[in-house]
Every structure is written in structure tokens, then in C-alpha cells.
Amino acid sequence: MGAVKTWYSNLKLMRIVGEQKGFAVQVIRRENLYTDVAVVPGSAMPKNPAAWNQMLTQMIPLVAAGGGPNALRYVNAIVEQIDMGGVTFEKPEQADIDRQDTENQIMSSGKFVMPQTWDNHIIHVDRCDRWLKKHPNANPIVQKMIEMHQMQHHVLMARMMMPRWAR
């Protein structure tokens, strides 16, 4: 991982993690990840819902026993995956969560991002709130930029509530 941090550009890392997970690039750069990644043939996640749910069901007692103080949270996450009915690896709103986390990362570098009309504005506003709460000592300009972005989401939400003829 050290070589990746040293030699891979942000663009290459973005291509690896994907645009929706762009916020992960800064995590990779910031964290000390002392590991190599090896892919073992046959180790892929199950592709059909029955095998996926069986694997998750087998994980519950292991996670409950070894999950420490977060065991209940981990078990609930597994149960939620089972409830989603199979090989859905992400919640339906995950794309909006990832998109806003990426937008916050872009804005923290000083570039404003306009919200899109198709965004789930409630999730985006919530992610902005979380970012602001987690970064109380961030650059005041960046904080204002994220607040402006958040306000734009509020405007788009209000516009959605208006009758079509009034938009």
C-alpha cells in the first residue's frame, strides 16, 4: 500500500475506487495501510441470493462473539443485508451517500460543487451536516462553501414542493 500512496496519482486512485467512492482517495492517502492485497482464486463473494444469505447467517455468531463493543451494530448490519433479499451489496441510498461524501471532499479542497436536481436532497443535506460536525476546525471558507451547497439542496427541495406551473 505504501507504493500505491507514493506512486499512484489521485486520478489513478479515482479510477480504481470509482467516481462514486472518490472520498476514499483521501482516506487511502491519509491512513497508514500496511497491507498487501492478494486475490485468492475461489474467494469471490457468493453471486446468488441463497448462498449470499447463507454466508451472512453463518457470520452472525462469529461477529457477535468477536465484534467487541460494536458487535450489535455489526450484527444489525448483517441482518439488514439479509433483509434486502440477497446479493444487494449496498443500500438503495448508498449512491447518494457516496456522491455527497465525494462532493464534500471536493469542496474541502476549495472547489464548489452544485447539487443536481436528481439528488436525494434529504440524504445530501444530512451528509453535509455530518461533515460539518466532524470538521469543526475546517477552513471557514470551506465550511461556508458546504453550507452554501446545503442551502442549494434546500432550494431544490422547496422547488420540488411547488406546483409545476409555478416552477
Backbone as numpy.savetxt, mean C-alpha at the origin, in Angstrom:
# Nx Ny Nz CAx CAy CAz Cx Cy Cz
20.91 -7.57 -1.13 20.08 -6.39 -1.13 20.96 -5.14 -1.13
22.14 -5.24 -0.56 23.04 -4.09 -0.55 23.40 -3.63 -1.94
23.63 -4.59 -2.85 23.96 -4.25 -4.23 22.77 -3.56 -4.91
21.57 -4.02 -4.60 20.38 -3.40 -5.17 20.30 -1.94 -4.73
20.51 -1.69 -3.43 20.45 -0.33 -2.92 21.53 0.55 -3.55
22.68 -0.03 -3.79 23.81 0.74 -4.32 23.69 0.99 -5.81
23.35 -0.03 -6.58 23.48 0.06 -8.02 22.18 0.26 -8.79
21.03 -0.08 -8.22 19.78 0.07 -8.95 19.27 1.50 -8.82
18.86 2.06 -9.93 18.27 3.40 -9.90 16.84 3.31 -9.37
16.29 4.46 -8.99 14.90 4.47 -8.54 13.96 3.99 -9.64
14.28 4.32 -10.89 13.45 3.89 -12.01 13.44 2.37 -12.13
14.61 1.74 -11.99 14.68 0.28 -12.07 13.91 -0.36 -10.91
14.08 0.20 -9.70 13.33 -0.33 -8.56 11.83 -0.16 -8.77
11.43 0.97 -9.37 10.02 1.21 -9.65 9.49 0.17 -10.63
10.31 -0.21 -11.60 9.89 -1.24 -12.56 9.74 -2.59 -11.87
10.57 -2.85 -10.86 10.51 -4.12 -10.15 9.28 -4.19 -9.25
9.04 -3.16 -8.46 7.93 -3.19 -7.51 6.60 -2.81 -8.15
6.64 -2.11 -9.28 5.42 -1.68 -9.96 5.02 -0.29 -9.53
4.35 0.42 -10.42 4.00 1.81 -10.17 3.07 1.96 -8.97
2.13 1.01 -8.81 1.20 1.10 -7.69 1.91 0.93 -6.35
3.04 0.24 -6.33 3.79 0.02 -5.09 5.03 0.92 -5.04
4.96 2.06 -5.72 6.11 2.96 -5.81 6.61 3.43 -4.46
5.74 3.47 -3.45 6.17 3.89 -2.12 7.22 2.94 -1.55
7.28 1.70 -2.05 8.23 0.71 -1.54 9.67 1.04 -1.91
9.87 1.83 -2.96 11.23 2.17 -3.38 11.98 2.86 -2.25
11.36 3.82 -1.59 12.04 4.52 -0.49 12.27 3.61 0.70
11.37 2.65 0.92 11.56 1.68 2.01 12.78 0.83 1.71
12.92 0.38 0.47 14.07 -0.43 0.09 15.35 0.37 0.27
15.34 1.63 -0.10 16.52 2.48 0.04 16.86 2.77 1.51
15.83 2.89 2.35 16.02 3.31 3.74 16.39 2.17 4.68
15.75 1.02 4.53 15.91 -0.08 5.48 17.19 -0.87 5.22
17.70 -1.47 6.27 18.84 -2.38 6.16 18.30 -3.78 5.92
18.22 -4.16 4.66 17.69 -5.46 4.30 18.87 -6.39 4.00
19.25 -7.16 4.97 20.40 -8.05 4.81 19.89 -9.44 4.43
19.57 -9.58 3.18 19.05 -10.87 2.74 19.23 -11.00 1.23
19.36 -12.21 0.80 19.32 -12.52 -0.62 17.98 -13.20 -0.88
17.50 -13.05 -2.07 16.23 -13.68 -2.42 16.53 -14.84 -3.34
16.07 -16.02 -2.94 16.23 -17.21 -3.76 14.85 -17.80 -4.03
14.57 -18.08 -5.28 13.29 -18.66 -5.65 13.50 -20.16 -5.83
12.75 -20.92 -5.06 12.86 -22.38 -5.10 11.77 -22.93 -6.00
12.12 -23.78 -6.98 11.09 -24.36 -7.85 10.03 -25.08 -7.02
8.77 -24.84 -7.34 7.68 -25.49 -6.63 7.21 -24.73 -5.39
7.81 -23.57 -5.13 7.45 -22.83 -3.92 6.41 -21.74 -4.17
5.85 -21.71 -5.35 4.86 -20.68 -5.67 3.62 -20.85 -4.81
2.92 -19.75 -4.60 1.67 -19.79 -3.84 0.63 -20.58 -4.63
-0.28 -21.25 -3.93 -1.33 -22.01 -4.63 -2.14 -21.09 -5.54
-2.56 -21.64 -6.68 -3.29 -20.84 -7.65 -4.80 -21.03 -7.57
-5.27 -22.16 -7.04 -6.72 -22.35 -6.99 -7.24 -22.04 -5.59
-8.49 -21.60 -5.50 -9.05 -21.17 -4.21 -9.01 -22.23 -3.11
-9.27 -23.48 -3.44 -9.30 -24.53 -2.42 -7.91 -24.73 -1.80
-6.89 -24.81 -2.64 -5.52 -25.00 -2.13 -5.06 -23.77 -1.35
-5.44 -22.59 -1.83 -5.08 -21.34 -1.14 -5.69 -21.30 0.26
-7.00 -21.60 0.35 -7.67 -21.59 1.64 -7.14 -22.67 2.57
-6.77 -23.83 2.02 -6.19 -24.89 2.85 -4.86 -24.42 3.44
-4.03 -23.77 2.62 -2.76 -23.27 3.11 -2.98 -22.24 4.22
-3.94 -21.33 4.01 -4.22 -20.31 5.02 -4.73 -20.95 6.32
-5.59 -21.93 6.20 -6.13 -22.60 7.38 -5.02 -23.27 8.18
-4.05 -23.85 7.49 -2.92 -24.49 8.17 -2.02 -23.46 8.85
-2.02 -22.23 8.36 -1.17 -21.19 8.94 -1.72 -20.63 10.25
-3.03 -20.68 10.45 -3.64 -20.03 11.61 -3.04 -20.49 12.94
-2.94 -21.81 13.22 -2.36 -22.19 14.52 -0.88 -21.80 14.65
-0.15 -21.84 13.55 1.27 -21.46 13.59 1.43 -19.98 13.91
0.63 -19.15 13.26 0.70 -17.71 13.48 0.20 -17.36 14.89
-0.87 -18.04 15.32 -1.41 -17.77 16.66 -0.38 -18.09 17.73
0.37 -19.16 17.53 1.36 -19.58 18.53 2.62 -18.72 18.50
3.03 -18.29 17.31 4.30 -17.58 17.20 4.21 -16.12 16.83
3.01 -15.56 16.81 2.83 -14.19 16.34 3.12 -13.12 17.37
3.40 -13.51 18.61 3.71 -12.52 19.64 2.55 -11.59 19.92
2.84 -10.33 20.24 1.76 -9.40 20.60 0.82 -9.08 19.44
1.25 -9.35 18.22 0.41 -9.06 17.04 -0.31 -10.30 16.52
-0.30 -11.38 17.29 -0.86 -12.65 16.82 -2.31 -12.50 16.37
-3.14 -11.84 17.18 -4.55 -11.71 16.83 -4.72 -10.93 15.53
-3.92 -9.89 15.35 -4.01 -9.10 14.12 -3.65 -9.96 12.91
-2.60 -10.79 13.03 -2.19 -11.66 11.94 -3.25 -12.72 11.64
-3.81 -13.31 12.69 -4.86 -14.31 12.49 -6.06 -13.68 11.80
-6.45 -12.48 12.22 -7.58 -11.79 11.59 -7.31 -11.51 10.12
-6.07 -11.17 9.79 -5.71 -10.94 8.38 -5.84 -12.22 7.57
-5.45 -13.35 8.16 -5.58 -14.63 7.46 -7.05 -14.98 7.26
-7.85 -14.81 8.31 -9.29 -15.09 8.21 -9.93 -14.20 7.15
-9.50 -12.96 7.09 -10.03 -12.05 6.07 -9.70 -12.55 4.67
-8.50 -13.09 4.48 -8.14 -13.66 3.18 -9.02 -14.85 2.84
-9.29 -15.70 3.84 -10.16 -16.85 3.60 -11.56 -16.36 3.23
-12.04 -15.34 3.94 -13.38 -14.80 3.66 -13.49 -14.20 2.27
-12.37 -13.75 1.70 -12.42 -13.16 0.35 -12.65 -14.22 -0.70
-12.55 -15.49 -0.32 -12.96 -16.55 -1.23 -11.90 -17.07 -2.15
-10.67 -17.08 -1.75 -9.69 -17.72 -2.59 -8.46 -16.91 -2.84
-8.00 -16.94 -4.07 -6.69 -16.41 -4.41 -6.71 -14.91 -4.68
-7.56 -14.19 -4.00 -7.52 -12.74 -4.07 -6.47 -12.30 -3.06
-5.34 -11.82 -3.54 -4.24 -11.52 -2.64 -4.35 -10.13 -2.04
-5.26 -9.33 -2.54 -5.38 -7.97 -2.03 -6.84 -7.62 -1.80
-7.05 -6.72 -0.87 -8.39 -6.19 -0.65 -8.80 -5.39 -1.88
-10.09 -5.26 -2.14 -10.53 -4.48 -3.31 -10.00 -3.04 -3.30
-9.84 -2.45 -2.11 -9.39 -1.06 -2.04 -7.87 -0.92 -2.02
-7.14 -2.06 -2.17 -5.68 -2.01 -2.06 -5.04 -1.12 -3.12
-5.61 -1.10 -4.32 -5.04 -0.25 -5.38 -5.08 1.22 -4.98
-6.17 1.65 -4.35 -6.26 3.05 -3.90 -5.30 3.32 -2.75
-5.15 2.37 -1.85 -4.20 2.54 -0.73 -2.79 2.69 -1.29
-2.42 1.79 -2.19 -1.06 1.84 -2.77 -0.85 3.11 -3.58
-1.87 3.50 -4.35 -1.74 4.71 -5.18 -1.53 5.94 -4.31
-2.31 6.07 -3.22 -2.14 7.25 -2.37 -0.82 7.21 -1.63
-0.36 6.05 -1.20 0.95 5.96 -0.55 2.05 6.40 -1.51
1.91 6.01 -2.77 2.88 6.44 -3.79 2.78 7.94 -4.02
1.56 8.47 -4.10 1.38 9.92 -4.29 1.99 10.69 -3.11
1.80 10.20 -1.89 2.39 10.85 -0.72 3.91 10.85 -0.81
4.47 9.74 -1.29 5.92 9.65 -1.44 6.41 10.66 -2.48
5.69 10.80 -3.58 6.05 11.76 -4.62 5.98 13.18 -4.06
4.89 13.47 -3.34 4.74 14.82 -2.78 5.78 15.11 -1.70
6.22 14.07 -0.98 7.25 14.30 0.04 8.59 14.68 -0.59
8.72 14.41 -1.89 9.94 14.84 -2.59 9.77 16.20 -3.25
8.58 16.84 -3.04 8.39 18.21 -3.50 7.58 18.39 -4.78
6.99 17.33 -5.31 6.22 17.44 -6.55 4.75 17.18 -6.24
3.89 18.14 -6.59 2.46 18.01 -6.31 1.81 17.01 -7.25
0.84 16.26 -6.74 0.09 15.29 -7.53 -1.39 15.64 -7.44
-2.03 15.80 -8.58 -3.48 16.09 -8.61 -4.25 14.78 -8.45
-5.29 14.79 -7.63 -6.15 13.60 -7.52 -6.90 13.36 -8.83
-7.29 12.13 -9.02 -8.05 11.75 -10.22 -9.53 11.59 -9.84
-10.40 11.81 -10.80 -11.83 11.71 -10.53 -12.23 10.29 -10.14
-11.53 9.29 -10.63 -11.90 7.90 -10.37 -11.32 7.35 -9.06
-10.54 8.15 -8.35 -9.99 7.71 -7.06 -11.11 7.44 -6.06
-10.86 6.54 -5.14 -11.75 6.37 -4.00 -11.33 7.45 -3.01
-12.02 8.57 -3.02 -11.58 9.76 -2.30 -11.54 9.56 -0.79
-12.43 8.74 -0.25 -12.43 8.49 1.19 -11.14 7.81 1.61
-10.71 6.80 0.85 -9.46 6.11 1.17 -8.29 7.05 1.00
-8.28 7.84 -0.06 -7.17 8.76 -0.30 -7.05 9.79 0.81
-8.17 10.34 1.26 -8.15 11.32 2.35 -7.61 10.67 3.62
-8.06 9.44 3.89 -7.59 8.72 5.08 -6.08 8.48 5.02
-5.56 8.10 3.86 -4.12 7.84 3.73 -3.32 9.13 3.90
-3.87 10.25 3.43 -3.20 11.54 3.66 -3.16 11.84 5.15
-4.28 11.62 5.84 -4.32 11.83 7.30 -3.25 10.99 7.99
-3.18 9.72 7.62 -2.20 8.82 8.25 -0.77 9.32 8.01
-0.51 9.76 6.77 0.84 10.23 6.45 1.17 11.46 7.31
0.24 12.38 7.39 0.48 13.60 8.17 0.69 13.29 9.65
-0.06 12.32 10.18 0.10 11.95 11.59 1.44 11.25 11.84
1.90 10.46 10.87 3.16 9.74 11.04 4.38 10.63 10.80
4.19 11.77 10.15 5.31 12.66 9.81 5.06 14.07 10.33
4.90 14.23 11.65 4.60 15.56 12.18 5.75 16.56 12.00
6.96 16.05 11.81 8.12 16.93 11.65 8.56 17.07 10.20
7.69 16.67 9.27 8.02 16.79 7.85 8.11 18.27 7.47
8.76 18.51 6.36 8.88 19.86 5.83 7.48 20.50 5.75
7.31 21.71 6.31 5.99 22.35 6.29 5.41 22.53 4.89
6.26 22.73 3.91 5.79 22.86 2.53 5.19 21.55 2.06
5.85 20.44 2.38 5.33 19.12 2.01 4.01 18.86 2.73
3.93 19.22 4.01 2.68 19.05 4.76 1.55 19.83 4.09
1.81 21.07 3.70 0.78 21.90 3.04 0.40 21.29 1.69
1.38 20.75 0.99 1.11 20.14 -0.31 0.16 18.95 -0.14
0.41 18.13 0.87 -0.45 16.97 1.10 -1.83 17.44 1.57
-1.89 18.48 2.38 -3.18 19.03 2.79 -3.95 19.57 1.58
-3.25 20.24 0.65 -3.91 20.73 -0.57 -4.43 19.56 -1.41
-3.64 18.50 -1.50 -4.05 17.30 -2.23 -5.31 16.72 -1.59
-5.30 16.69 -0.28 -6.45 16.18 0.47 -7.69 17.05 0.22
-7.50 18.36 0.19 -8.62 19.28 -0.08 -9.19 19.04 -1.48
-8.33 18.76 -2.44 -8.79 18.46 -3.79 -9.68 17.22 -3.80
-9.30 16.22 -2.99 -10.16 15.03 -2.87 -11.52 15.41 -2.29
-11.54 16.30 -1.30 -12.80 16.76 -0.73 -13.65 17.47 -1.78
-13.02 18.29 -2.60 -13.73 19.01 -3.67 -14.34 18.01 -4.65
-13.55 16.99 -5.03 -14.06 15.99 -5.97 -15.21 15.19 -5.36
-15.13 14.91 -4.06 -16.23 14.22 -3.38 -17.49 15.08 -3.39
-17.33 16.36 -3.07 -18.48 17.27 -3.05 -19.09 17.38 -4.45
-18.25 17.43 -5.47 -18.74 17.52 -6.84 -19.55 16.28 -7.22
-19.13 15.12 -6.70 -19.86 13.88 -7.00 -21.26 13.90 -6.40
-21.44 14.63 -5.31 -22.74 14.69 -4.63 -23.72 15.64 -5.33
-23.20 16.50 -6.19 -24.05 17.47 -6.89 -24.79 16.77 -8.03
-25.98 17.25 -8.36 -26.66 16.69 -9.53 -25.84 16.94 -10.80
-25.98 16.07 -11.77 -25.18 16.17 -12.99 -25.30 17.53 -13.66
-26.49 18.10 -13.68 -26.69 19.38 -14.36 -25.95 20.52 -13.65
-25.62 20.36 -12.39 -24.96 21.44 -11.64 -23.44 21.33 -11.66
-22.91 20.24 -12.17 -21.46 20.05 -12.18 -20.87 20.93 -13.20
